Amino acid sequence: MKDKDDYLFSPASRTSRMLNRLRRLPTRLRQVLLRRRILFVLLLVVLCYSIFANSGVPFFPRFPWGSSKFVIILAVNQGGGVMEWKGPKEWAVERTSIANKKAYADRHGYHLAIQDMSIKKRYAHEWRESWEKVDVIRQTMKQYPKAEWFWWLDLHTYIMEPSISLEKQVFNRLDNNTYRSLIDYNPLNLPVEIPFVDSTHQINLIVPQDCGGFNLGSFFIRRSEWTDFLLDIWWDPVFYEQRHMQWEHKEQDALEHMYSNQAWIRSGTAFIPQRLINSFPDGACAEQRGDKRIFYNQDEHDFVVNMAGCEWGRDCYGEMEHFKKLSAALQRKSWWRPFSK
């Protein structure tokens, strides 16, 4: 009888083991290839999602990673001109504004919703230009179901102090940073008091006032049942069809009208000093030049500058580049200031 070791190491045994391995090779190869295919598909899905989620495709679903309660909404026209072609300066302004908001959101863990308006404008029936803010806000709330506050920023804005969080700038002292009454500042001369206003109602809308009234270039709106009602009424075709030729500022005039006449809207609305979230450059509100409540002050490190109206006779590109460089210079000078959220 042969020894066991002799059998294991005999030429016949080695040949048998090799044949067995060769028979199993196709199965193993198929398993390896299947794993690689699955991995490739997963990587492709992640890549496609990352491309489309950050490309500004209108209302592409975003998964709310993290627990941030703040979403910055920036509506742009990334796809090019709709009514007219964009030039190099327009592209540059857009890139600068997007990069500014993205860096700020990444720094503080907020969400940034870049909403491309070009496709929506091109194919929507009876396009309500400027009223699109309402529809975009509603859609963004659906995309980020865990977020509480939504910060609308116009394209021609620049966050000058990126180290300052929204919590520190506004929400840690919300009652102290906002006001309900129009007694002290009322540029539109709206009625100061109307019946049945509940001044203890939760704040759901935070709006700055400029020299012309409400300013919706930078404002906050909270997810709530109150907000759902407001957005429904704000988007009502009665306003658009009946008043769009009378209201120069469109959705802004509509909000002012509702605030003047509806107690429940006034109950949920608060105002914020303009320079806390929406300072103007010298070229805006020329009739009130020098008003310390309105214009950007670099010595006091104003948070945001809004180049409102720059497309009407001013140089949007020049203003954006100026404030971009100024912000960088201010950050270099104040590097020693402690970072806090």
Secondary structure, DSSP 8 states (H G I E B T S, - for coil): ---HHHHHTSHHHHHHHHHHHHHHHHHHHHHHHHHHHHHHHHHHHHHHHHHHHTTT-TT------S---EEEEEEE-TT--SSS---HHHHHHHHHHHHHHHHHHHHHT-EEEEEE-HHHHHH-TT--TTTHHHHHHHHHHHH-TT--EEEEE-TTEEES-TTB-HHHHTGGGHHHH-B---SS--TT---S--TT--TTS---EEEEEETTEE--SEEEEE-SHHHHHHHHHHT-HHHHHHHTTT-TTTHHHHHHHHHHH-HHHHHHEEEE-HHHH-BB-TTSSGGGTT-TTTB--GGGT-SEEE-TTTTTTS-HHHHHHHHHHHHHHHHHHTTTS--B-
